[in-house]
Amino acid sequence: MSENSRKFNIFTSLVIAVTFLITVAALTVFFITGKAGGREKVRLTEAERLAWPEGKVDVVVDTDAGAEIDDQYALSYLLASSEKLDCKAVYAAPFTDNVTTDPEQGMEKSYDEINKILSLCSRGDLLGSVRKGAKEYLPDEKTPVSSEAVSHLVSLSEGYDKAKPLYVVAIGALTDVASAILTDPGICDRIVVVWLGGHSKEWENTAEFNLRNDVAAAKVVFSSPVMLVQAPCNGVASGFYVTVGDVKPVLGANALCDYVAGETITRLGGEDSEKKRVLWDVTAVAWLSGGAEYCESALVRAPKIGDSLTYEDDENGKIMRYIGAVYREALLDDLITKLKSYD
């Protein structure tokens, strides 16, 4: 073997050895830290992704604020929880009820009410971040309904991932959320949905207002891989109610309190009424703002939603978080304190 050949072989061996060492080091870093090429590869379990988040988180709200007074409480409570929740946008969800028979009309009512609440909360900075949602419900489980809200949610979510998700507090029909999932399935890795809807597992059915308004949308969300936290209505959120005695003391505190408390007292039947008013939507915000301080929850298998609007056990269902109880006194105290905090 010539001297040049010997040197060439030594050089080649060194290159191979160095390449091998670099490869081993890179793979070691990848498997230990989850990083490759400077880009993080997140390896989180469903339980980790569904845990109550530590620290401050980014949030968007999808609300049918034109339907009932509880949305106004929920939105203002979320905005007043700014130490934990950073609201990036508010979406107007469609709804229909005994008075509003067209989902587009319901969405427009929600849009107007959202802007009213933001003004009462002195959050003019968010008025430009309100988007109109769907004008109709999903026609089936495969076809999204386009809207400003869906486009905004998909675009906004691109800045998030499994390790730092965008939380979507949905307190209405799931039309906009389901449409975003159908439009961009990859969004399931970037958001966590916290939904007020359906009834408790023990209830005879789940024909609840938010679910019933768009059954197809609810089926999409439950069957998709998106992380889901559910706050059921009857049997769970129904335990969070207010009376005239609870809200009357906040009258005069500020314009927001005068509005929501005044509306509540009117809907209860006047100052002498002994009735109760459930503030359903506040419970979804409560889990995200305070976790176990206000709610009891557990990880369960997501059920299927049957055509008869009942839950059907699904041993292959994804893992979701199910809120099973709300601590009324603790939550009510925090809600009243934060409503009174507005100027």
N, C-alpha and C positions, 0 to 999 in steps of 0.2 A: 504494500500500500504506500503510495507516495505521501510525502509530508503534507501536501495541499489537501489530499483526500482525508488524511487523518484529522487535520484541523477542521475541515468541513463537517466531518462526522461529529466531532466534539461540539462544534457550534450548533449543529442541528439538535443534538441531544440536550444541550442547555436550553434551547428555545422550547423544545417539547416539555422539559421539566418545569420551566418558568410558567409556561401556558397552563400546565396541569395544576401548579400551585395556585395560580390566579383563579382558575376555575373553581377549585376546591374552596378557596377563601370566599369567593362570591356566593357559592351555594350555601356555605356556612352562614354568612350574613343574611342571606335570603330566608333560610329556615329558622334562624334565631330571631331576627328582627322583623321579618315579613317585608323586607325592602329589596327591590331589584331595579337597577338602573336609576336609582334616585327616586323612584315612584313607589309609594307605599302600597303593598298588597295586604289589605285588611283581612284578617282571619278571625272574625268574631262569631260566637255562637248566637243562636236566636235568643237565648236567655240574656246574654250580654247586651244585645241590641234592644231588648225590651225592658231592661232595667231602668229604674228612675234615674234620669241623667244628673250627674254631679255638675255643678257650675251653671253658668248662664247658657241658655240655648236660644237659637233662632226659631221663630214661629210664624206661621201664616194661619189665618182663620177663615174658614168657609162657613158662612152663617145665613140662615133664613130669618134674618132679623125683623122682617116685616110680619112674621107669623104670630109670635108671642112675646111677652115681656121678659122672659128668662134670657133670651139672647142678649138683650141690652145689659143685663146684670153680668153675664158671662164675658162680654167684650170689654166692658169697663173694668171688670175685675182683672182680666188678663193684662190690660194696659197699665193698671196700677201695680201690677206685679213685675215691674221693670227690673227689679234686682235679680230676677230669675229668668224672665221671658222677654226677649227682644222681638217685638212684632215687626215683620218685614212687609206684610201686605194683608189686606182683608178682601175676601171674595164674597160676592152676593150670590147666594144659592137660590135655586128655584123652589117653589112650594105651591101646593094647592090645598084648600080647605073648604069649609062650608060657604065662605064668602068669596074667596079667590079661586076661581075655577080654571085658570090658565097658568101654567108654570112660568111663562114669560112675565105675566103680570105680577106673580109672586116674587120673581127675581128682581123686578124693578122696584117693588115695595121694599125689598131687602136692601137694595142699593141706596135708596133714599134714607132709610132708617140708619144704615151704617154711617153715612155722612153726618147725620144728625148727632149720633152718639159720639163720633170723633170730635165734632165741634164742642159738644158739652164737656168732653174730657180735655179740652184745650190741646188736642193733638192734630192741629192743622198740618203738621209735617207729614201726616199719613194720608191726607186727603188725595194726594196724587198717586197713592199706592192702592187705591180701591179699584177693583176690577169687577166687571159684570160677568156673572156665570152663565150657565146654560139657559137657553130659552125653552128647552123641552127636555123631557126625560130620555134616558137611553131607550132606543127602539128594541134592543136585544143585548145580549151579553158580549157581542163582538164589535159593535159599532159605537165609537165615541161621538160625543156631541161637542163640536168646537165652540170655543168662547174665548173672550179676553182672559178670563181666569185660568183656563186650562193652559193657554199659551204661556201666560206669565209663570204659572207654577212649574211647568216643564223647564222653562228657561232658567228660572231662579234656582231650581234644584240642582242644576249642573255644577254649581259651586260646592256641593256637599257630597258626602260619601257615607259608608257604613260606620266609620269611626266618628264622624261629625255630621249627623243627619239633620235635615230640616224637619221640624215637627209640624204636622198639619193637624190643627184642631178643627175637626169637622163637626158642626153642631146643626146639621140639617140633612137633607137627602144627600147621598154620596155621589150624585151625578157628576160633579166637577172632578172629584178625586178619581172615580172610576174612568172617566174620560181621559184623564192625564195618564193613567196606567195603560189604557188601551192605545193611546197615542205614542207613548214611549215606555215600553215595558221595563227599560233600564232604570226608570225612576224608582222602582221597588228597592233598589240598592241605596237610594239617596234620601228617602223620607221615612218617617214613622208617623202613622196615622193614629190620632186619638179621637175616637168617635163616640158621640152620645147618640145611641140608637138601639133599636131592638128592645126586647124585654129580657128579664133574667132567665137563666136556664130552667128554673123551677116553674115559670109561668106556663100556662096552658098553650100559649102561642106567642109568636113574636110579631104580631100585626100592629106594630107601633108606628106612629106618625112618620118619622124620618125614614124608616125602612119601607113602609107601605107606599110612600110617595114615589120611590124608584127602587123596586125590587131587583131589577136587573143590575143596577149599580151596586147594591149591597152584595149580590152574588159574586160580582166581579172582584170586589175588594176582599171578601172572605176566601175566595178560591185562589187569588193571586198570591205571589210570594211576599207582598208588601208586609212590613211589620205593622201589627194592629193592636191597639189598646182599646178595649170596648168598655164603655160605661153604660150598662143597660138601664132602661127606664123603669117600668113597673118592677118592683121587687128590690131595686137598688137606689137609683137616683130619686125615686119617689119619696125616699126618706129625708130628702133635703127640701124643706118647705119653709115658708115664712108666714107670719100672721101680721095683722095690723099692728099689734104691739111690738113686733120686731122692726118694722120699717118706719113707723110713725116718728120715732125719735130722731131720724136723720133728716126730716123735713127742715129746711132752712139752712142746712150745712153748706150747700152749693147748688148750682143750677142742675147738675146731673142728679143729685139726690132728690131734688124737688120733682124732677121728671119721673124717675123710675119708681120712687116711693109713692108719688101721687097716682101714677097709673096703676100700681099694684093695689092701692087702697080702693080705687074706683072699681077695679075688676073683682075685688073681694066683696064688694057691695057696700062700701062706706066705712066710716071710722068705727061704727058699732058692730061690725061684722066679726064673727068668731070663726070664720072659715080659714082654710089654709091654702096657700098658693105654692105649688112645687116649682122650684127654680132648676129645672132639669139640667140645662146646659152648663151651669156653673160647675157641676161635678167633673166634667171632662177637663176643664181648666184646672180644677183643684188637684187632680192627680199630677198634672205636669208642673204645677207651681209648688206643691208641697209633698207629693208622694204619700208615704205612709203616715204622715202627720194628719192627713185628712181622709185617706181612703185605705181600705184593705183590699189587696189584690193578689192574684196568683196566676201562674202560667198554666194554660190548658190547651187542649187540641181544639182548633177552630172547627166548629160544626158546619155542616152544609145547611143552607137555607132551602127548605122544601117549598114546592109550589103551593102548598097549603099554609105557608107562612108559619111553619114550625121548625125547630132545630132538629137536625138529624145527625146523630153521632157519626164521626168520620175518623177512624183510626189512622188514616193517612193525612189528616188535616195538618196544616202548619201549626207551629206553636204561636200562641197569641197571649196577651195579658188581659185578664178578665177582672174588672173591678166588682167585688162582691158586697161591699158595704161602704157607706159614707159616714164619717163622724160629724154629725150635724152641728153640735155646739161649737166645736173647734173651727169648723169651716165658716159658720155663720159669724162668729166673732171676727175672723180675718176679713171676711167679705165686707161687713159693716165698717170696720176700721179703714179699709182701703177706699170704699166709696166716699167716706167723709174726708179723705186726704186730698181730694181735688180742690183746686182754688175756686 
